[in-house]
Amino acid sequence: MDKTTILWADDEIDLLKPHIIFLEQKGYDVVTANSGADAIDLVRDRPFDIVFLDEQMPGVSGIEALEVIKREYPNLPVVMITKSEEETIMESAIGSNIADYLIKPVNPNQILLSLKRNLENRKLRDEKSTMSYQQEFRNIAMELGNNLNYDEWIVLYKKLVRWELELQKSTDEGIKQILADQKQEADTLFTRFVERNYVDWIQGKADKPVMSHTLVRDKVLPHLDDNEKPLFFIVIDNLRYDQWKAIQPILEHYFRVDADEVYYSILPTSTQYARNSLFAGLMPLEIRRRYPKWWVDEDEEGTKNQYEGELFGEQLKRYGKNIRYSYNKVLNLQAGKKLYEQMSNLMQNKINIIVYNFVDMLSHARTEMEIIRELADDEEAYRSLMYSWFEHSSLLDMMRFIAEKGCSMIVTTDHGSTFVKNPVKILGDREVNTNLRYKYGKNLKYNPKEVFEVKAPELVSLPRINLSTTYVFAGSGDFFAYPNNYNYYVSYYRNTFQHGGISMSEMLIPVISLSSKR
């Protein structure tokens, strides 16, 4: 392995000879300079792994040399060394993106620590993360062997997501694969857990978690009494919990996270069912019965989520909330910019709902567009793509506005998505719906052991399209494929993100309460 090469610039470099000898004995190659100008020339002439700059040098000062080096080589770590503790000097150096800041006199161990922190930090972090997960692996495996309840599944899923984020920058592909395999095992067991309990939850025969149709009642309405200023209720379609954790650091500049919670989406985990249920506070079958003019069956023409604002208003009335509210849906970039410009008009309402559809469009685009497939070819890349979009989105502009006004907000979603790999054969007539994670119809043929089947839709409060309608749901990483043109169909949809079925990332979804730091 090549030696780490250090450039150390100081006008009294001869006095630092003992430090240099110490570093050379530790295996480092040290090149010295007597001025800022010489340091700049050396950096331009040959590669270095790190630069130590004395702040006070005659001619070109350390601060001036730092500005040139960072402008030309922005990724080169630079450590500033100075006798002065003046705040303005520190601010100037830190503003130039230094790697470290040391006060003279420095001792060899301080220099060594700075080197390890800047050059070996990733390796040390990887080693520590790998060791920590190896210990946690056994604990998670033991938990998976227990008969977990719905709250314990949330805790376990949060734990797996934390390790996904912790290990995503690791270079140890072996430990990443172990985590992926453990998550796959957890997803398989979670699917069985849902199959055993879902009907009882919907029928009210067992204690159930917060679900789509109870979310507003349990997690939103209680906040209306706590806030004098408007509450903003933001529903980002198809936002997974791991994606929320990825963008959380951006929002923490402006908000305090008061509650980081997870709730259960209903089945199917798709926009038509889960989001209508969320806004209505009712299961799909109840919406269809109470508000037939606002429900459109899948086999009918028309927009399936056109009346979410009206359904929310009806839910407010049922709970005796005679308040002013607004509902806005953002379907594209132009709509987002327009709503941001009108945000001040929303301050007169008690609650403002903003539905942002971009994440859902992103997941569908990923399936249909080759360029998006390449940009998001796995879970980590998908998170990264979502992060990049959010960082430059009108949604973040809106959230900054909310923070500046000192308002609180609740961020949630209607369902998540999962990365599908395993085809499951199914056969049906032309009237069968097109979703890859759930199917309904009257003449479905499938292996019952490979799906969660519901032959009586009323048991799970889903509409019956005809007398023999059956719903079937894919679990874990499965997706439905027809025998006709099977190989083409499988190769096209394998390794894409889909929703509608049963998995942790589809059903266990975030509901986050945030208050402005102002």
N, C-alpha and C positions, 0 to 999 in steps of 0.2 A: 504494500500500500504506500502511495506517495506521502511524503511528510507534509504536515500543515505548515504553510509559509506565512510568516507574520512580517508586516512592515511596521517598524516603530520609529516615529519621527519626534525628535526632541532636540532643542538647541544645546542641551547638556547631556547628550547621549553617552559621552564617555563615563559619566558618573553612574550610569545605569548598567555598566558592564556586569556586575554580579547578578543582576536580574536576567540579563541575556544569557549568561552561562547557565543559570538555573533552568531556563526554558529549553536551551539546547540539550541539556542533560535529560530533560523530559521527552526529548524526541522531536522538538519543534525546530524549524529552520527560521532564523531571525535575520531580516535585512534591516539596516538602520539608515536613517536620514537625519541631517542636522537642521533642516528648515522645512517650512510648508511647501515652498516651491519645489524642493528636491522630492518631497513626498508625492506631489502631483505628477512630476516627471516619471518617477519610478512606477507609479500605478498605471500610467499610460504605456510604459515600456514592457511590463511583465505582469502576470497574474498573481494576485495575493488572495489568501483566504480570509484575512482580517487585518485591519489597520489600527494601530494605537497612535493617537495624535495628541501632542502637548498643546494646550490651548494658547499659551503665551510664548510665541516665537517671534524673533525680529523679522521684518520683511512681511512675507505672507504668513499671517497668523494661523493657528490651528482652526479657528472658526471659518476663516476664508478658505483654507484648504479643504475643510469639510464640505463646504457648499459646492466647490468644484467637483470633488470626488463623488458626492452623492448625485450631482446632476448628470455626470457622465457614466457612473457605475452605481445606479440606485440600489442594487441588491448586495453590494459589498458591505459587510459589517464594519462599522467604525466606532472605536471606543475613545471617548474624549477624556484626557487626563489634565487636571488643572489644580493650581494652588488656591484659586478663588472659589468662594462659595456664594458669590453674588447671584441673586435670583435671575437677573436679566441675562447673564451669561448661560446659566443652566437652561433658561427658557429658549434662548437662541439655539443652543446645541440640540436640545430635545426636539425643537421645531424642525430641525434638519434631519430628523429621523435617525438619531444615533442608536447604536446597539447597546451601549453602556456608558456610565459616567462615573469616573473615579477621582477622588480627591487626594492630592499629594500630601505627605509622602506615601507612596504605595509600596506594599511588600510583595514578594514573589507569589505568595499564596493568593493574594487578591487578584493578581494578573492571571494565575492559573484558573481560579474560579470563574473569572470573566470569560476565558477561553472556552472552558467546558460549557458554560451557560449559553454561549453563542454558537459554538461549533459542534458540540456534542449533545445539545439539549434534546434534539429530536431522537437521537439514538437512545439516550437515557430514558426519555419519556416512553418510547416504544417498549423498551425492556421492562419498565415499571408497569405499563398498561398490560403487557402480555402476561406478566407474572400475576397481576391483580385479577385479570380475567380468568386465568387458569385456576385460581383459588375460588373465584365466584362460580365458575363452571360447575363445580361439584355441588354448590349450594342450589343453583338453579335446577340441576338435574334432580336433586332430592325433592325440590318443590314440585316439579313436574310429575313426580311419582305420587303426590298427594291428591286428594279430591278437592281441588280448589273451588272456592265460590267466586261469584262475579267480581267482588272487590279484590280478591287475591289475584285474579287474572289481570286486573288493571295494574296492580303493583308489579307483577312479573313482567308484563309488557313494557311498562316504563323502564324497568331494569334492562331489558334487552335493547331497547332504543338507546339508552344511555351508553351501553357498551358498543353499539353500532357507531355512534358518534365519536366515542373515545378512540376506537380502533380504526376509524376510516382513513386516518393519515398514516397508519402504520405500514411499514414495508414488509411486515411478516404476513405473507399471504396464507401461510398455514393456519395461523390463529384466526384469521378472518374467515377461513373456510369452516373451522370448528364452530365459530359463532353462527355462521349461516346455517350449518347443519342443526345446531341446537334450536335456532329460531324456527326452522322447518318442522322439527319435532314438536315444538310448542304449538305451532299453527295447526298441526294435525290433531293434537289433543284438544286445542281450543274448539276446533270444528265439532268434535264429538261432544264437548261440553255444551255447545249451543244446541246441537241436535237433541240432546237429552232434556234441555230446560226451556227452550224457546216457547213451545206451545203453552206450557204452564205459566210463563211470564205473561204472555198475551191474554190468557184466559183468567188471570188473576188468581191462579191456584197456588202460587208460590211467591215469596218475596222477590221483587225484581229490581234491577238497577235503574238508574235514570236512563230513559230511552228517548227516542226522537219525539214522541208524542207527549212526553212529560217534561222536556227540557226547559221550555219557556216558563212553565209553572214553577219548576223547582230551582232553576238557576238564573232566570232573567227577572221575573216579576218582583222577587224580594229586593232587588237593587233599586227599583223605582221609588221606594219609600225612603231610601238612604241618601238620595241625591237631589239637591236643589237644582243643579244644572242638568242639562239634557244627558241622557244615557245613550250611547251609541252601541247598537247591536250589529256586529259585522259578521256576516256569514260568507266565508271564502269556500266556494264549492270545491269539493274533493281535496281538502287540506288534510294531510295525514299528520299524526302526532309527531313523527320524526321531522317533518317539514316545519312544523311549529317550533320545535326545539332549535332548528337551524336558524330561523329568523328571529328568535327571541332576543339574542344579544343586540340586534339593531333596535328593537323597540325599547329595550331597557335604558337606552339613552334618554328616553322621553317619558317612560311609564314605570311604575312599580307594579310588579306582578303580585296581585293579592291572592289569587287562587289559580293553581295549575292543575286542572282536573280532566278526567276522561269520562265520557258517557258512551252508551251503546246505541249504535244506529239500528233501526228496525231492518227487517228483510222485506223486499230486496234492498240492498245497499246501493240504490240508484236515485237519481235526482227526482224523478216523478213521484216515487213513493216516500223516500225519507224526508225530502225537503218540504213537500206538501204537508206531511205529518208534523214536522217541526213547527211550521207556521200555524197550522190549524189546531194543534194540541189534540189531535185525534188520529186514530189509525186510518189507513186508506179506505177500508170498507165503510167506516163511519162517515168519512168525508163524502163519499159517493152517495150515501143514503141521505145525509142532512143537506148537502149542497150539490145536488146533481148538476146544476148549471155551471159549477166551478170544477167539476172533475171530468177529465177526458180519458177514457180507457185507451190502453196501448194500441188496440187495433183500430182506433178511430183517428180521423184526421184532426189536426189542430195542435196548438201548443199545450204541453202537459203541465206547465207551471205558470200559467198566465195570471192566476188569481191569488198569489201568495199574500199580497198586501191585504186583500179583502178577508182572507182566511185569518190573518193575524188580528185584524180588527174584530172579527167575531169571537176570537179567543179572549181578547181583552174584555169584551162585554160579558162573557160567561164568568169571568173572575171579578166583575164589578169595577173594572178600571176604565172610568170615563175620562180618558186623557187624550191629548193631541199627539199624533204620531205621524211619521213619514215613512214611506217605503220607496227605495230606489234600487234598481238593478243595473249593474254595469256589465255589458256584454262585449265591449270592445274598447280600444284605446281612446277613441274620440269621446265616448260616453263617460269614461273615467275623468278625462280632462274637464269636460263640461260640468260634471258634478262637483269636482274640486273647486271650480270657480264659483259655485253656488252654495258652498258650505255654510257661509254666514247666515243664509236664509233658514237653515235647519235649527238654529239656536233657540227658536221660539217653541220648539216641540219638547214634549216630555221624554220621548224615546224616538230615535231615528234608526231605521233598519237600512243597512247597505248590503246587498247581495253582490258579491264579486265573482264572476264566472271564469276568470282567466285560468285558474289552475285546472279546472275541468277541461277547458279548451286545449290546454297544454298537453294533458294526458292523451286526449284523442288525437291531437296533431302528431304526437310521438308515434302513434300506431300508423297513421296514414302517410307521414312525410319522412323520407329517408334521412334528411338532414337532422331532424329531431331525434330519430332513432340513434344516430351517431352521437349526438350531444348528450343523450340520456340513455346509455346502454346498460345501466345497472342502477341499483338503489342509491348509491353515493352520488352518481352523476345526476340523477333525477333531483335529489336534494339540492345539489349545487346549481342546477338550472333554475329551480324555483327561487333560490336565494338571490341569484343574479337578477332575475326578473323583479323580485320584490324590492330590491335595493334601489331600483330606478323607476318604480311604478307610481302611478297617480294614487294608488291605495296608500302607499307610505306617505305621500304628501297629505292626504286626508287625515291620516293618523297623527301626523305632526300638528295639523290644525287643531285636532281634538285635544291634544296635549297642551298646546298653547292657550286654549280656552279653559284649561283646568277641568276638563270633563273626564268622566270615566267611560270605559268601553268594555264590552264583552266580545271576544273573538271566538268563533266556533266554525263548524262546518256541518254538512248533512251526511257525508260519508267519506271514506278514504278510498284507496285503491291498492291492488296487490300485483306483484310481478308474477305472471303466469308462465308455467313451463310444461305442464303435463296435460295432454289432450284426453278428454273423456268422450267416448262416442255416444251420440244421441241421434234419434231419428224422429222426425215429425212432419206434419203436413205444411202446406204453404202459409198457413195462418200463424205458425209459431213465431214468437218474437225473435229479434236478432241479437239480443245481448248474449255475450259469451259466458257470463257467470251465473245466469239464471234463465230458465225457460218456463213458459207456461203454454198449455195447449190441451187438446182433448185426445190426441192419439200419440202421445210421446212414448218412445221405446228406448229404454236405457237399463243399465245394471243398477238395481236399487242399492247395492253395496257401495257404489261409487258416488252417490249423491245424497242430499237431504231432501226427501220427498214429502210434499204436503198434498194429499189427495182430497182433503176437505179444506179449501181456502178460508172458510169462515172461522176455522180454529185459530188462524193467525191473522184474522181481520183483513184479509185480502179479497178483492173483488173476484167473483166467479163470472167469467165471461160467457160460459155455457154450462150445461148440466154436468159435464164430465171434465171440467177444467182441473188440471193438476199443475202445481208449481214444483220445480226441482231446482236446487241450489248447488253450485259447485263449492267445494271446500278448499282451504289451503291454497296451493298454487295451481289448481286444475282450471281448465277451460273446456267448454263444450265444442265439439267438432262433428260435422256431419260425415257419414261414410262416403258420400259422393265427393269426388275431388279431394279426398282426405289429405293427401300428402301436401298439396299446395296450400290448403287451408291451415294446416298445422304449422308449416314453415312460415307462413305469413304472420300468424298471430302469436306464435311462441315467443317468449321473452318480450312481451309488451305489458303495459300496466292496464289493468281492467278493474271494473267494480260491478257489484250486483250480488256477489255471493258472500261466503262466510270466511273471514280471516281476521286476524287481530288488526291488521292495518286498515281494513275496510270498516270494521265494526267498532273498534275501540278508538274513539276520535276525540280531539281536544275541545274543551270549553274553558276559556281562559278569562279571568276577570282582571282588569288592569285599571289603575288610577293614575292620573297625571302627576308627575313629580312637581308640577307647579302648584 
